[in-house]
Amino acid sequence: MRAVRAGARYMNAVLGGQDYPRYVEHLRRRHPDRPIPTESEYWRERHAAADRNPGTRCC
């Protein structure tokens, strides 16, 4: 069971599962005047940014 949980944590990290909560925390701490995007807005912008700058991704 421990290996399954470790595998799930690994996949969550690889797929960016904690990126949105971490980004919200960053905004609240460093930029309290900025509006917090919804999770779908965050992912939409993140994927659009990756499409605009393909050199930053692995494949």
PQR file with spaces between the fields and no chain letter, atoms N, CA, C, O and H, PARSE charges and radii, in Angstrom:
ATOM       1  N    MET     1       0.817   -1.191    0.000 -0.4000 1.5000
ATOM       2  CA   MET     1       0.000    0.000    0.000 -0.0000 2.0000
ATOM       3  C    MET     1       0.865    1.261    0.000  0.5500 1.7000
ATOM       4  O    MET     1       0.527    2.261   -0.633 -0.5500 1.4000
ATOM       5  N    ARG     2       1.975    1.194    0.715 -0.4000 1.5000
ATOM       6  CA   ARG     2       2.878    2.338    0.777 -0.0000 2.0000
ATOM       7  C    ARG     2       3.420    2.684   -0.611  0.5500 1.7000
ATOM       8  O    ARG     2       3.549    3.857   -0.961 -0.5500 1.4000
ATOM       9  H    ARG     2       2.249    0.382    1.229  0.4000 1.0000
ATOM      10  N    ALA     3       3.731    1.660   -1.389 -0.4000 1.5000
ATOM      11  CA   ALA     3       4.247    1.880   -2.742 -0.0000 2.0000
ATOM      12  C    ALA     3       3.189    2.516   -3.638  0.5500 1.7000
ATOM      13  O    ALA     3       3.512    3.356   -4.478 -0.5500 1.4000
ATOM      14  H    ALA     3       3.626    0.707   -1.104  0.4000 1.0000
ATOM      15  N    VAL     4       1.940    2.125   -3.469 -0.4000 1.5000
ATOM      16  CA   VAL     4       0.853    2.710   -4.266 -0.0000 2.0000
ATOM      17  C    VAL     4       0.708    4.190   -3.940  0.5500 1.7000
ATOM      18  O    VAL     4       0.570    5.021   -4.838 -0.5500 1.4000
ATOM      19  H    VAL     4       1.678    1.442   -2.787  0.4000 1.0000
ATOM      20  N    ARG     5       0.741    4.518   -2.641 -0.4000 1.5000
ATOM      21  CA   ARG     5       0.635    5.934   -2.249 -0.0000 2.0000
ATOM      22  C    ARG     5       1.822    6.742   -2.756  0.5500 1.7000
ATOM      23  O    ARG     5       1.659    7.874   -3.212 -0.5500 1.4000
ATOM      24  H    ARG     5       0.853    3.843   -1.912  0.4000 1.0000
ATOM      25  N    ALA     6       3.004    6.165   -2.677 -0.4000 1.5000
ATOM      26  CA   ALA     6       4.194    6.853   -3.179 -0.0000 2.0000
ATOM      27  C    ALA     6       4.085    7.067   -4.685  0.5500 1.7000
ATOM      28  O    ALA     6       4.442    8.129   -5.195 -0.5500 1.4000
ATOM      29  H    ALA     6       3.136    5.246   -2.307  0.4000 1.0000
ATOM      30  N    GLY     7       3.595    6.059   -5.390 -0.4000 1.5000
ATOM      31  CA   GLY     7       3.400    6.198   -6.836 -0.0000 2.0000
ATOM      32  C    GLY     7       2.370    7.260   -7.167  0.5500 1.7000
ATOM      33  O    GLY     7       2.545    8.020   -8.119 -0.5500 1.4000
ATOM      34  H    GLY     7       3.305    5.196   -4.976  0.4000 1.0000
ATOM      35  N    ALA     8       1.299    7.322   -6.390 -0.4000 1.5000
ATOM      36  CA   ALA     8       0.268    8.342   -6.615 -0.0000 2.0000
ATOM      37  C    ALA     8       0.822    9.738   -6.357  0.5500 1.7000
ATOM      38  O    ALA     8       0.542   10.665   -7.117 -0.5500 1.4000
ATOM      39  H    ALA     8       1.157    6.705   -5.616  0.4000 1.0000
ATOM      40  N    ARG     9       1.605    9.897   -5.293 -0.4000 1.5000
ATOM      41  CA   ARG     9       2.220   11.207   -5.008 -0.0000 2.0000
ATOM      42  C    ARG     9       3.174   11.614   -6.128  0.5500 1.7000
ATOM      43  O    ARG     9       3.209   12.775   -6.536 -0.5500 1.4000
ATOM      44  H    ARG     9       1.833    9.144   -4.675  0.4000 1.0000
ATOM      45  N    TYR    10       3.941   10.652   -6.618 -0.4000 1.5000
ATOM      46  CA   TYR    10       4.876   10.926   -7.707 -0.0000 2.0000
ATOM      47  C    TYR    10       4.132   11.387   -8.962  0.5500 1.7000
ATOM      48  O    TYR    10       4.500   12.391   -9.572 -0.5500 1.4000
ATOM      49  H    TYR    10       3.913    9.709   -6.287  0.4000 1.0000
ATOM      50  N    MET    11       3.097   10.659   -9.340 -0.4000 1.5000
ATOM      51  CA   MET    11       2.332   11.024  -10.540 -0.0000 2.0000
ATOM      52  C    MET    11       1.658   12.384  -10.365  0.5500 1.7000
ATOM      53  O    MET    11       1.607   13.172  -11.309 -0.5500 1.4000
ATOM      54  H    MET    11       2.798    9.843   -8.844  0.4000 1.0000
ATOM      55  N    ASN    12       1.148   12.665   -9.187 -0.4000 1.5000
ATOM      56  CA   ASN    12       0.538   13.954   -8.906 -0.0000 2.0000
ATOM      57  C    ASN    12       1.565   15.073   -9.099  0.5500 1.7000
ATOM      58  O    ASN    12       1.252   16.114   -9.676 -0.5500 1.4000
ATOM      59  H    ASN    12       1.189   12.024   -8.420  0.4000 1.0000
ATOM      60  N    ALA    13       2.782   14.855   -8.617 -0.4000 1.5000
ATOM      61  CA   ALA    13       3.833   15.860   -8.768 -0.0000 2.0000
ATOM      62  C    ALA    13       4.232   16.031  -10.229  0.5500 1.7000
ATOM      63  O    ALA    13       4.408   17.156  -10.697 -0.5500 1.4000
ATOM      64  H    ALA    13       3.036   14.009   -8.148  0.4000 1.0000
ATOM      65  N    VAL    14       4.374   14.926  -10.949 -0.4000 1.5000
ATOM      66  CA   VAL    14       4.772   14.986  -12.360 -0.0000 2.0000
ATOM      67  C    VAL    14       3.715   15.706  -13.191  0.5500 1.7000
ATOM      68  O    VAL    14       4.047   16.476  -14.092 -0.5500 1.4000
ATOM      69  H    VAL    14       4.230   14.012  -10.569  0.4000 1.0000
ATOM      70  N    LEU    15       2.457   15.457  -12.890 -0.4000 1.5000
ATOM      71  CA   LEU    15       1.366   16.041  -13.671 -0.0000 2.0000
ATOM      72  C    LEU    15       0.975   17.439  -13.207  0.5500 1.7000
ATOM      73  O    LEU    15       0.082   18.054  -13.790 -0.5500 1.4000
ATOM      74  H    LEU    15       2.188   14.831  -12.158  0.4000 1.0000
ATOM      75  N    GLY    16       1.629   17.950  -12.168 -0.4000 1.5000
ATOM      76  CA   GLY    16       1.360   19.318  -11.732 -0.0000 2.0000
ATOM      77  C    GLY    16       0.159   19.469  -10.827  0.5500 1.7000
ATOM      78  O    GLY    16      -0.467   20.529  -10.804 -0.5500 1.4000
ATOM      79  H    GLY    16       2.354   17.451  -11.694  0.4000 1.0000
ATOM      80  N    GLY    17      -0.176   18.436  -10.083 -0.4000 1.5000
ATOM      81  CA   GLY    17      -1.362   18.461   -9.238 -0.0000 2.0000
ATOM      82  C    GLY    17      -1.350   19.519   -8.153  0.5500 1.7000
ATOM      83  O    GLY    17      -2.412   19.977   -7.732 -0.5500 1.4000
ATOM      84  H    GLY    17       0.332   17.575  -10.102  0.4000 1.0000
ATOM      85  N    GLN    18      -0.179   19.916   -7.693 -0.4000 1.5000
ATOM      86  CA   GLN    18      -0.097   20.926   -6.636 -0.0000 2.0000
ATOM      87  C    GLN    18       0.236   22.313   -7.173  0.5500 1.7000
ATOM      88  O    GLN    18       0.410   23.245   -6.388 -0.5500 1.4000
ATOM      89  H    GLN    18       0.683   19.543   -8.036  0.4000 1.0000
ATOM      90  N    ASP    19       0.327   22.470   -8.474 -0.4000 1.5000
ATOM      91  CA   ASP    19       0.732   23.751   -9.044 -0.0000 2.0000
ATOM      92  C    ASP    19      -0.268   24.867   -8.775  0.5500 1.7000
ATOM      93  O    ASP    19       0.127   25.971   -8.400 -0.5500 1.4000
ATOM      94  H    ASP    19       0.186   21.713   -9.112  0.4000 1.0000
ATOM      95  N    TYR    20      -1.548   24.597   -8.958 -0.4000 1.5000
ATOM      96  CA   TYR    20      -2.550   25.648   -8.752 -0.0000 2.0000
ATOM      97  C    TYR    20      -2.604   26.096   -7.292  0.5500 1.7000
ATOM      98  O    TYR    20      -2.544   27.300   -7.039 -0.5500 1.4000
ATOM      99  H    TYR    20      -1.869   23.700   -9.262  0.4000 1.0000
ATOM     100  N    PRO    21      -2.716   25.187   -6.319 -0.5600 1.5000
ATOM     101  CA   PRO    21      -2.725   25.653   -4.923  0.2800 2.0000
ATOM     102  C    PRO    21      -1.455   26.413   -4.550  0.5500 1.7000
ATOM     103  O    PRO    21      -1.512   27.385   -3.797 -0.5500 1.4000
ATOM     104  N    ARG    22      -0.320   25.978   -5.070 -0.4000 1.5000
ATOM     105  CA   ARG    22       0.941   26.670   -4.798 -0.0000 2.0000
ATOM     106  C    ARG    22       0.928   28.070   -5.413  0.5500 1.7000
ATOM     107  O    ARG    22       1.421   29.020   -4.805 -0.5500 1.4000
ATOM     108  H    ARG    22      -0.274   25.188   -5.682  0.4000 1.0000
ATOM     109  N    TYR    23       0.365   28.199   -6.618 -0.4000 1.5000
ATOM     110  CA   TYR    23       0.275   29.494   -7.283 -0.0000 2.0000
ATOM     111  C    TYR    23      -0.645   30.440   -6.513  0.5500 1.7000
ATOM     112  O    TYR    23      -0.333   31.619   -6.350 -0.5500 1.4000
ATOM     113  H    TYR    23      -0.035   27.427   -7.112  0.4000 1.0000
ATOM     114  N    VAL    24      -1.776   29.922   -6.043 -0.4000 1.5000
ATOM     115  CA   VAL    24      -2.706   30.743   -5.257 -0.0000 2.0000
ATOM     116  C    VAL    24      -2.024   31.227   -3.983  0.5500 1.7000
ATOM     117  O    VAL    24      -2.154   32.392   -3.607 -0.5500 1.4000
ATOM     118  H    VAL    24      -2.030   28.964   -6.176  0.4000 1.0000
ATOM     119  N    GLU    25      -1.305   30.339   -3.326 -0.4000 1.5000
ATOM     120  CA   GLU    25      -0.577   30.719   -2.116 -0.0000 2.0000
ATOM     121  C    GLU    25       0.438   31.813   -2.426  0.5500 1.7000
ATOM     122  O    GLU    25       0.566   32.772   -1.664 -0.5500 1.4000
ATOM     123  H    GLU    25      -1.200   29.392   -3.632  0.4000 1.0000
ATOM     124  N    HIS    26       1.158   31.679   -3.536 -0.4000 1.5000
ATOM     125  CA   HIS    26       2.132   32.688   -3.958 -0.0000 2.0000
ATOM     126  C    HIS    26       1.453   34.037   -4.197  0.5500 1.7000
ATOM     127  O    HIS    26       1.934   35.072   -3.736 -0.5500 1.4000
ATOM     128  H    HIS    26       1.053   30.900   -4.154  0.4000 1.0000
ATOM     129  N    LEU    27       0.329   34.015   -4.923 -0.4000 1.5000
ATOM     130  CA   LEU    27      -0.378   35.269   -5.191 -0.0000 2.0000
ATOM     131  C    LEU    27      -0.827   35.944   -3.904  0.5500 1.7000
ATOM     132  O    LEU    27      -0.670   37.155   -3.749 -0.5500 1.4000
ATOM     133  H    LEU    27      -0.061   33.174   -5.298  0.4000 1.0000
ATOM     134  N    ARG    28      -1.378   35.178   -2.992 -0.4000 1.5000
ATOM     135  CA   ARG    28      -1.860   35.759   -1.730 -0.0000 2.0000
ATOM     136  C    ARG    28      -0.725   36.345   -0.910  0.5500 1.7000
ATOM     137  O    ARG    28      -0.898   37.372   -0.255 -0.5500 1.4000
ATOM     138  H    ARG    28      -1.505   34.195   -3.118  0.4000 1.0000
ATOM     139  N    ARG    29       0.425   35.707   -0.940 -0.4000 1.5000
ATOM     140  CA   ARG    29       1.559   36.171   -0.147 -0.0000 2.0000
ATOM     141  C    ARG    29       2.284   37.343   -0.800  0.5500 1.7000
ATOM     142  O    ARG    29       2.589   38.334   -0.137 -0.5500 1.4000
ATOM     143  H    ARG    29       0.566   34.872   -1.472  0.4000 1.0000
ATOM     144  N    ARG    30       2.558   37.232   -2.101 -0.4000 1.5000
ATOM     145  CA   ARG    30       3.400   38.223   -2.782 -0.0000 2.0000
ATOM     146  C    ARG    30       2.627   39.302   -3.534  0.5500 1.7000
ATOM     147  O    ARG    30       3.135   40.408   -3.720 -0.5500 1.4000
ATOM     148  H    ARG    30       2.310   36.427   -2.639  0.4000 1.0000
ATOM     149  N    HIS    31       1.412   38.996   -3.965 -0.4000 1.5000
ATOM     150  CA   HIS    31       0.623   39.926   -4.777 -0.0000 2.0000
ATOM     151  C    HIS    31      -0.817   39.975   -4.274  0.5500 1.7000
ATOM     152  O    HIS    31      -1.731   39.592   -5.005 -0.5500 1.4000
ATOM     153  H    HIS    31       0.999   38.098   -3.814  0.4000 1.0000
ATOM     154  N    PRO    32      -1.040   40.436   -3.047 -0.5600 1.5000
ATOM     155  CA   PRO    32      -2.397   40.389   -2.478  0.2800 2.0000
ATOM     156  C    PRO    32      -3.414   41.249   -3.223  0.5500 1.7000
ATOM     157  O    PRO    32      -4.619   41.054   -3.062 -0.5500 1.4000
ATOM     158  N    ASP    33      -2.951   42.191   -4.030 -0.4000 1.5000
ATOM     159  CA   ASP    33      -3.867   43.059   -4.773 -0.0000 2.0000
ATOM     160  C    ASP    33      -4.371   42.414   -6.068  0.5500 1.7000
ATOM     161  O    ASP    33      -5.357   42.878   -6.640 -0.5500 1.4000
ATOM     162  H    ASP    33      -1.973   42.349   -4.161  0.4000 1.0000
ATOM     163  N    ARG    34      -3.718   41.362   -6.530 -0.4000 1.5000
ATOM     164  CA   ARG    34      -4.137   40.698   -7.772 -0.0000 2.0000
ATOM     165  C    ARG    34      -5.318   39.770   -7.529  0.5500 1.7000
ATOM     166  O    ARG    34      -5.425   39.156   -6.468 -0.5500 1.4000
ATOM     167  H    ARG    34      -2.917   40.984   -6.065  0.4000 1.0000
ATOM     168  N    PRO    35      -6.207   39.669   -8.520 -0.5600 1.5000
ATOM     169  CA   PRO    35      -7.318   38.714   -8.373  0.2800 2.0000
ATOM     170  C    PRO    35      -6.808   37.276   -8.511  0.5500 1.7000
ATOM     171  O    PRO    35      -5.860   37.009   -9.250 -0.5500 1.4000
ATOM     172  N    ILE    36      -7.441   36.375   -7.802 -0.4000 1.5000
ATOM     173  CA   ILE    36      -7.091   34.954   -7.865 -0.0000 2.0000
ATOM     174  C    ILE    36      -7.875   34.324   -9.016  0.5500 1.7000
ATOM     175  O    ILE    36      -9.105   34.353   -9.006 -0.5500 1.4000
ATOM     176  H    ILE    36      -8.211   36.592   -7.203  0.4000 1.0000
ATOM     177  N    PRO    37      -7.185   33.756  -10.007 -0.5600 1.5000
ATOM     178  CA   PRO    37      -7.920   33.117  -11.110  0.2800 2.0000
ATOM     179  C    PRO    37      -8.570   31.818  -10.638  0.5500 1.7000
ATOM     180  O    PRO    37      -8.135   31.209   -9.661 -0.5500 1.4000
ATOM     181  N    THR    38      -9.602   31.413  -11.337 -0.4000 1.5000
ATOM     182  CA   THR    38     -10.173   30.097  -11.052 -0.0000 2.0000
ATOM     183  C    THR    38      -9.168   29.041  -11.503  0.5500 1.7000
ATOM     184  O    THR    38      -8.225   29.341  -12.235 -0.5500 1.4000
ATOM     185  H    THR    38      -9.955   31.908  -12.131  0.4000 1.0000
ATOM     186  N    GLU    39      -9.377   27.819  -11.066 -0.4000 1.5000
ATOM     187  CA   GLU    39      -8.450   26.764  -11.458 -0.0000 2.0000
ATOM     188  C    GLU    39      -8.462   26.542  -12.964  0.5500 1.7000
ATOM     189  O    GLU    39      -7.413   26.299  -13.560 -0.5500 1.4000
ATOM     190  H    GLU    39     -10.143   27.576  -10.472  0.4000 1.0000
ATOM     191  N    SER    40      -9.640   26.624  -13.588 -0.4000 1.5000
ATOM     192  CA   SER    40      -9.690   26.436  -15.046 -0.0000 2.0000
ATOM     193  C    SER    40      -9.006   27.598  -15.767  0.5500 1.7000
ATOM     194  O    SER    40      -8.359   27.382  -16.792 -0.5500 1.4000
ATOM     195  H    SER    40     -10.492   26.822  -13.103  0.4000 1.0000
ATOM     196  N    GLU    41      -9.136   28.821  -15.256 -0.4000 1.5000
ATOM     197  CA   GLU    41      -8.431   29.960  -15.864 -0.0000 2.0000
ATOM     198  C    GLU    41      -6.921   29.776  -15.742  0.5500 1.7000
ATOM     199  O    GLU    41      -6.174   30.055  -16.680 -0.5500 1.4000
ATOM     200  H    GLU    41      -9.662   28.996  -14.424  0.4000 1.0000
ATOM     201  N    TYR    42      -6.482   29.306  -14.578 -0.4000 1.5000
ATOM     202  CA   TYR    42      -5.058   29.066  -14.359 -0.0000 2.0000
ATOM     203  C    TYR    42      -4.509   28.068  -15.381  0.5500 1.7000
ATOM     204  O    TYR    42      -3.490   28.320  -16.025 -0.5500 1.4000
ATOM     205  H    TYR    42      -7.088   29.079  -13.816  0.4000 1.0000
ATOM     206  N    TRP    43      -5.205   26.919  -15.522 -0.4000 1.5000
ATOM     207  CA   TRP    43      -4.718   25.895  -16.439 -0.0000 2.0000
ATOM     208  C    TRP    43      -4.808   26.351  -17.894  0.5500 1.7000
ATOM     209  O    TRP    43      -3.934   26.028  -18.698 -0.5500 1.4000
ATOM     210  H    TRP    43      -6.032   26.714  -14.999  0.4000 1.0000
ATOM     211  N    ARG    44      -5.845   27.092  -18.233 -0.4000 1.5000
ATOM     212  CA   ARG    44      -5.981   27.605  -19.602 -0.0000 2.0000
ATOM     213  C    ARG    44      -4.789   28.503  -19.936  0.5500 1.7000
ATOM     214  O    ARG    44      -4.190   28.375  -21.004 -0.5500 1.4000
ATOM     215  H    ARG    44      -6.555   27.355  -17.580  0.4000 1.0000
ATOM     216  N    GLU    45      -4.447   29.415  -19.018 -0.4000 1.5000
ATOM     217  CA   GLU    45      -3.319   30.316  -19.253 -0.0000 2.0000
ATOM     218  C    GLU    45      -1.997   29.553  -19.262  0.5500 1.7000
ATOM     219  O    GLU    45      -1.112   29.858  -20.062 -0.5500 1.4000
ATOM     220  H    GLU    45      -4.933   29.519  -18.150  0.4000 1.0000
ATOM     221  N    ARG    46      -1.861   28.589  -18.401 -0.4000 1.5000
ATOM     222  CA   ARG    46      -0.618   27.810  -18.356 -0.0000 2.0000
ATOM     223  C    ARG    46      -0.394   27.044  -19.653  0.5500 1.7000
ATOM     224  O    ARG    46       0.722   27.017  -20.172 -0.5500 1.4000
ATOM     225  H    ARG    46      -2.580   28.341  -17.752  0.4000 1.0000
ATOM     226  N    HIS    47      -1.452   26.419  -20.183 -0.4000 1.5000
ATOM     227  CA   HIS    47      -1.321   25.695  -21.454 -0.0000 2.0000
ATOM     228  C    HIS    47      -1.097   26.659  -22.614  0.5500 1.7000
ATOM     229  O    HIS    47      -0.342   26.348  -23.535 -0.5500 1.4000
ATOM     230  H    HIS    47      -2.358   26.441  -19.761  0.4000 1.0000
ATOM     231  N    ALA    48      -1.737   27.816  -22.583 -0.4000 1.5000
ATOM     232  CA   ALA    48      -1.524   28.816  -23.632 -0.0000 2.0000
ATOM     233  C    ALA    48      -0.080   29.311  -23.596  0.5500 1.7000
ATOM     234  O    ALA    48       0.537   29.500  -24.645 -0.5500 1.4000
ATOM     235  H    ALA    48      -2.351   28.068  -21.834  0.4000 1.0000
ATOM     236  N    ALA    49       0.457   29.521  -22.402 -0.4000 1.5000
ATOM     237  CA   ALA    49       1.848   29.961  -22.278 -0.0000 2.0000
ATOM     238  C    ALA    49       2.803   28.891  -22.809  0.5500 1.7000
ATOM     239  O    ALA    49       3.798   29.219  -23.456 -0.5500 1.4000
ATOM     240  H    ALA    49      -0.045   29.368  -21.551  0.4000 1.0000
ATOM     241  N    ALA    50       2.512   27.624  -22.545 -0.4000 1.5000
ATOM     242  CA   ALA    50       3.355   26.538  -23.061 -0.0000 2.0000
ATOM     243  C    ALA    50       3.290   26.484  -24.584  0.5500 1.7000
ATOM     244  O    ALA    50       4.295   26.196  -25.234 -0.5500 1.4000
ATOM     245  H    ALA    50       1.704   27.357  -22.020  0.4000 1.0000
ATOM     246  N    ASP    51       2.123   26.755  -25.157 -0.4000 1.5000
ATOM     247  CA   ASP    51       1.994   26.769  -26.617 -0.0000 2.0000
ATOM     248  C    ASP    51       2.752   27.945  -27.227  0.5500 1.7000
ATOM     249  O    ASP    51       3.330   27.821  -28.307 -0.5500 1.4000
ATOM     250  H    ASP    51       1.307   26.989  -24.628  0.4000 1.0000
ATOM     251  N    ARG    52       2.749   29.087  -26.538 -0.4000 1.5000
ATOM     252  CA   ARG    52       3.466   30.264  -27.038 -0.0000 2.0000
ATOM     253  C    ARG    52       4.978   30.088  -26.958  0.5500 1.7000
ATOM     254  O    ARG    52       5.713   30.664  -27.760 -0.5500 1.4000
ATOM     255  H    ARG    52       2.279   29.189  -25.661  0.4000 1.0000
ATOM     256  N    ASN    53       5.442   29.301  -26.004 -0.4000 1.5000
ATOM     257  CA   ASN    53       6.872   29.138  -25.786 -0.0000 2.0000
ATOM     258  C    ASN    53       7.205   27.644  -25.678  0.5500 1.7000
ATOM     259  O    ASN    53       7.455   27.152  -24.578 -0.5500 1.4000
ATOM     260  H    ASN    53       4.845   28.833  -25.352  0.4000 1.0000
ATOM     261  N    PRO    54       7.214   26.921  -26.797 -0.5600 1.5000
ATOM     262  CA   PRO    54       7.402   25.461  -26.748  0.2800 2.0000
ATOM     263  C    PRO    54       8.786   25.019  -26.281  0.5500 1.7000
ATOM     264  O    PRO    54       8.971   23.846  -25.957 -0.5500 1.4000
ATOM     265  N    GLY    55       9.749   25.914  -26.239 -0.4000 1.5000
ATOM     266  CA   GLY    55      11.087   25.541  -25.790 -0.0000 2.0000
ATOM     267  C    GLY    55      11.168   25.219  -24.314  0.5500 1.7000
ATOM     268  O    GLY    55      12.175   24.677  -23.858 -0.5500 1.4000
ATOM     269  H    GLY    55       9.599   26.867  -26.502  0.4000 1.0000
ATOM     270  N    THR    56      10.123   25.543  -23.548 -0.4000 1.5000
ATOM     271  CA   THR    56      10.166   25.305  -22.108 -0.0000 2.0000
ATOM     272  C    THR    56       9.624   23.947  -21.704  0.5500 1.7000
ATOM     273  O    THR    56       9.645   23.610  -20.521 -0.5500 1.4000
ATOM     274  H    THR    56       9.305   25.983  -23.918  0.4000 1.0000
ATOM     275  N    ARG    57       9.142   23.164  -22.646 -0.4000 1.5000
ATOM     276  CA   ARG    57       8.607   21.852  -22.270 -0.0000 2.0000
ATOM     277  C    ARG    57       9.517   20.741  -22.785  0.5500 1.7000
ATOM     278  O    ARG    57      10.386   20.963  -23.627 -0.5500 1.4000
ATOM     279  H    ARG    57       9.125   23.438  -23.608  0.4000 1.0000
ATOM     280  N    CYS    58       9.298   19.571  -22.271 -0.4000 1.5000
ATOM     281  CA   CYS    58      10.213   18.468  -22.577 -0.0000 2.0000
ATOM     282  C    CYS    58       9.944   17.823  -23.933  0.5500 1.7000
ATOM     283  O    CYS    58      10.875   17.319  -24.561 -0.5500 1.4000
ATOM     284  H    CYS    58       8.591   19.390  -21.586  0.4000 1.0000
ATOM     285  N    CYS    59       8.690   17.827  -24.405 -0.4000 1.5000
ATOM     286  CA   CYS    59       8.409   17.112  -25.651 -0.0000 2.0000
ATOM     287  C    CYS    59       7.274   17.740  -26.430  0.5500 1.7000
ATOM     288  O    CYS    59       6.918   17.253  -27.503 -0.5500 1.4000
ATOM     289  H    CYS    59       7.934   18.237  -23.896  0.4000 1.0000
